[in-house]
Amino acid sequence: MNENNETDDIMNTLIDDEYITENDEDEVDDILDAPINEYIPVHLPFIEMATIGRVQDPRGNFLVIVTPDSGRSDSYIKVLNSDSYTKAEKIIRLAFTKEECYDHKGDGKELWKISNSDIKRVTKWLRSTPKTKIEYGSLIFHTNWEQAIYHWNNECGFFDHPDFDETIPEGCDKNSKLIKIPQYVPLNTEIPDWTKINFK
């Protein structure tokens, strides 16, 4: 494969040695919903991803995904200003455990300086109950927020960590190694008040 083919300004994803570009929107969006190892070769920038939900709202659609990056040491959800990844022009990374956001670079989308009213819509949706609940062992993830935490930790491989313990609210003992890993999101994490984010 030609090494000059990359995923810089638009989302190009390799399937059976053929690139899918933003013109093939439905297929690209389907990839975001698919099991990660089914489609994404490890040499591509997008290695782990999961779609939490697509929201259609007269006040503005949005998409919530998690895409852990092994090169970063923080944890976040991504919210886009469309229910389609390829149609979205703006994106924001909202921290799982802090009232912060992180810069987004690499796919041609602008930082979404999201309004407080939109933050409240996103937060309300995250607190709501999805159509399908996720179960993992004895754990049941009831809300969209809980499912975002599940998908993030699952895509990061933390459920396979020797210190993971589903019988403890945090998912591990506070003194264990797992809780000290910046990317790990404790299972009992509350939604931060992202309305306190100050965009410069």
URBEL-V462677 format. One record per run of one state. SS is the DSSP state (hx for helix, st for strand, lp for the rest). FROM is the first residue (numbers start at 0). TO is the last residue. Records with the same first field share a line. If there is no record, write none. Layout:
SS: FROM-TO / FROM-TO
//
This chain:
lp: 0-11 / 15-16 / 20-23 / 33-34 / 39-48 / 55-60 / 66-74 / 80-88 / 95-99 / 102-108 / 111-114 / 127-127 / 136-137 / 156-156 / 160-176 / 180-192 / 196-199
st: 12-14 / 17-19 / 49-54 / 61-65 / 75-79 / 89-94 / 100-101 / 109-110 / 128-135 / 138-142
hx: 24-32 / 35-38 / 115-126 / 143-155 / 157-159 / 177-179 / 193-195
//
